[in-house]
């Protein structure tokens, strides 16, 4: 296992703590998702997941305040206490004996129920920001434990930008040199949405076979970009397509387009992605998907980091 060593927790001097932090919370795609039919003692499926961050991102601003408050732009239609960012701040405060007195504003760009990891990225961004504010190593065991308790993808965003996670998909196993700048397009049927709970329930009805994982890992270890498109896979995709059949229409359309190297559903859907021969291809497909089909779409590239600070 090649997880990075965890240094001693940082002890930042009080005067070095910034008054305002802005954290980039990137969306992810699954280059590989292999769900096993076995479950662990928690009832979670064993999952192998290879994820990469993208330039599509939410932006999380953290500012000192009298008490904890979380806002989203546009506004969410559920209580802020249910937001993963709120839960992350409360959990970290409880774990380290600090009061999370901050106003947290999340500028949303990543669509929900899309398999792009938006809520998990937001939670990771809050953990990352509060670790900076409180002088804590973001790879501290307490932080990792909190991250895993909030969502399976949260630990990945703290390590990013390209990693293999196992366990329930929540345990960092191996990191790789990122393919920063590799062009891709993200496409989602406008009204379709799939929750992980729905997808796993459908998966359990008739679990598909596991796709081979080692060929992709072998390509990533030698940074073989040309081999990656031939080795992406997702055995949760059939469940997503059964719940929202228009997802299959998107994948089929992407696969038929010139300049597409490979296309697949990301996570539990409802978004799909295509690796493209150039960024111009990605932009063209994003425009066609939106204008000709009415789908949500975004041209992007793979990123070179997980959650990260942006200069305010």
C-alpha positions, 0 to 999 in steps of 0.5 A, a space after each residue: 500500500 502506498 499511502 503517504 506517511 502522516 507527519 506530526 500534526 502541524 502547529 500553526 501559530 495563531 497569527 499565521 491563521 488566515 481570516 478567510 479561506 477559499 478552497 477549491 472542491 473539484 468534481 471527480 470521475 471514476 476511471 474504474 468502479 468495481 463493486 463486489 457482491 460481498 459486504 463488510 461488517 457495516 453492511 457496505 459493499 466492498 468497492 475498488 475505485 480509481 478516481 481522478 479530479 477535474 477542473 469542474 469544481 465547487 468553491 468553498 469560502 470559510 470565514 470566522 463567525 459567531 457560530 457555525 452556519 453553512 450556505 449554498 449558492 444557489 440555495 439548497 432546499 434542505 436544512 443546512 444541518 443536513 449538508 455534508 459541509 456542516 457535518 464535517 465542521 461539527 465532527 472535526 470540531 468535536 474530535 479536536 475539542 474546538 468550536 467550529 464558529 465559521 460561516 461556510 459558503 459553498 458556490 455550487 457548480 457540480 450537479 447533485 446526484 450525478 456521481 461527480 462527488 460534489 457533496 463529498 468534495 465540499 465536505 473534504 474542502 471544509 475539513 481541509 480548510 479547518 485543518 489549516 485554520 486550526 493547525 492540524 495535519 489533514 492526513 491526521 487519523 482523526 480527520 481520515 476517520 471523520 472523512 470516511 464517516 461522512 462519505 466514501 469519496 471524502 478521503 479521496 479528495 483529501 489525497 487526490 488527484 488520481 488514486 486507487 481506493 479500496 475498502 468500501 471505496 473509502 480507504 486510500 490505497 495507492 496514488 499516481 502521477 496525475 494526467 493533468 490537462 487530459 481533456 474530457 467532457 461531462 454530460 448528464 441528462 438534465 432531469 435525471 438523478 441517481 442516488 447511491 442507495 438506489 444504484 446499489 439496491 438495483 445492483 443487488 438484484 443481479 450483480 454484474 461481474 467485476 471488470 479487470 482492475 489490474 490492467 488500469 493500475 499497471 497503466 497508471 503506475 507507468 503513467 501510460 496515458 494512451 492505455 487508460 481509455 481502453 481500460 476504464 470500467 464501471 460495473 455499477 453503470 448498468 444499475 444507473 442505466 436501469 434507474 434512468 435509461 436516458 443515461 445509456 442514451 448519453 453514453 451511446 451518443 458519446 461513444 459514437 462521436 468523433 474524437 472520443 477515446 472512451 466513454 463511461 458512467 461516473 460513479 452511480 450516475 447520472 453523469 457520464 464522461 468521455 475522454 477526448 482527443 483534444 480540448 476542442 473536441 470536448 468543447 464541441 461535444 459539450 456544446 452539442 450535448 446542450 444545444 442539440 439534446 438539452 443535456 447538462 454538459 461541461 468541458 473540463 480536464 483532469 486536475 493536478 490536485 485534490 481539494 486545494 486553497 485558492 488565493 482570496 
